[in-house]
Structure formats: C-alpha cells, structure tokens
Amino acid sequence: MRTLTLVWGIVVISFAFIALVPCLGWMNWFVIPIAMIGAVLAIIDLATNKDQQNIAYPIAGLICCLGALPISIVRLIVGVGII
C-alpha cells in the first residue's frame, strides 16, 4: 500500500497541473475527490504502519495529495467553476 499512495499522489498532482491549462479546468472536479481519497489512504497507511522506517512513500503521497487540493480549489474559484 505504500507504493500505491505514492503513485496515487503523483497521478493526482499531475492531473492538478494538467487542469491548469485553459479549457481543462473541468478536470478539477475529479481531482479534488481523488486527492481526498489519496490523502485518506496515506493517513491510513501511516496509522497502520508498525515499523516506523518505511514511511517515506506514504508521506510523499500525502504531501502530493494535500498539495493538489489547494491548487484545484483555487483554480475552480478563479475559473468561476464554483459560484
């Protein structure tokens, strides 16, 4: 599950940056819930981790997911996707 959270975070942050392109702002409506799911998965992975040595992947995935959320929310606000 550690690798899943990292890959999930990389995919989410990639989609968030792709959604910054004009005419692709609609993708933010999909990025936000997917980023929330990824953040929850990373938190669950960190909470259930018995040995505290392999936590780099879940932390990186959590940072990517939490970084994609404000990018997508601000883009929706600026692009008048949220009224």
N, C-alpha and C positions, 0 to 999 in steps of 0.2 A: 504494500500500500504506500510505502514511502516514495517509490518511483512514480506511482500514479499521481500523487499530489504535486510533485514537481512538474510532470508533463502537463497536468491539468492547468497549473499556474502559468506555464509558458504558453500554452494554447490560448488561455483567456487573455493574457496581456497582449499577445499577438493580435487577437481579434479586436481588442480595445484600440490598438494603434491603427489597425486597418479601418476601423469605424470612424476614425478622424477624417478620412477622405470625404470630400463633399459627395453627396448622393448615396453614401453608405452609412449614414447616421442611424438608419433603422436597425442596424446590427447591434446597437447599444441596448435595445430592448431584450436581446438574447444574451448579451454579455453580462448584464447585471445579475440575473438569477443564476447563471452558470458560475459566476465568480463567487456568489454567496455559497453555493453548494461546495465549490472547491475549498473555500475557507473553512466551512464546517468539517469537511473531510480531513483537512490538515490539522485542525484543532483536535478532532477525534484521534488522529494518528499520534499527535503529541501527547495526548492524555493517556493513551493505552500503551505507550512505549515504556517497556520495563527497564531496558538498559538505556541510559542517557548518553550513549556515544553516537548513535546514528540518527541525529535529529536535524542534520543539515538540509536534507531534502524536504521534509515537511515544513521547516521554517522558510526555506526559499519559495516553496509553493504558496505558503500563507502570505508572504510578502508580495508575491506576484498577484495573487487574487485580491488582496486588500489594496494594492496599487491600481488595479484595473477598475475598481468600484468608483473612486472619485473621478477618474478620467471619463468614464462612461456617463456618470451622473452630470458632471459639468457640461459635457458635450450635448447631452439631451436638453439641459437648461438653456445653453447658448443657442442651440439649433432649434429652439422652440418645440422640442419634442414633448416637453412637459408643460402643460398650461395650468 
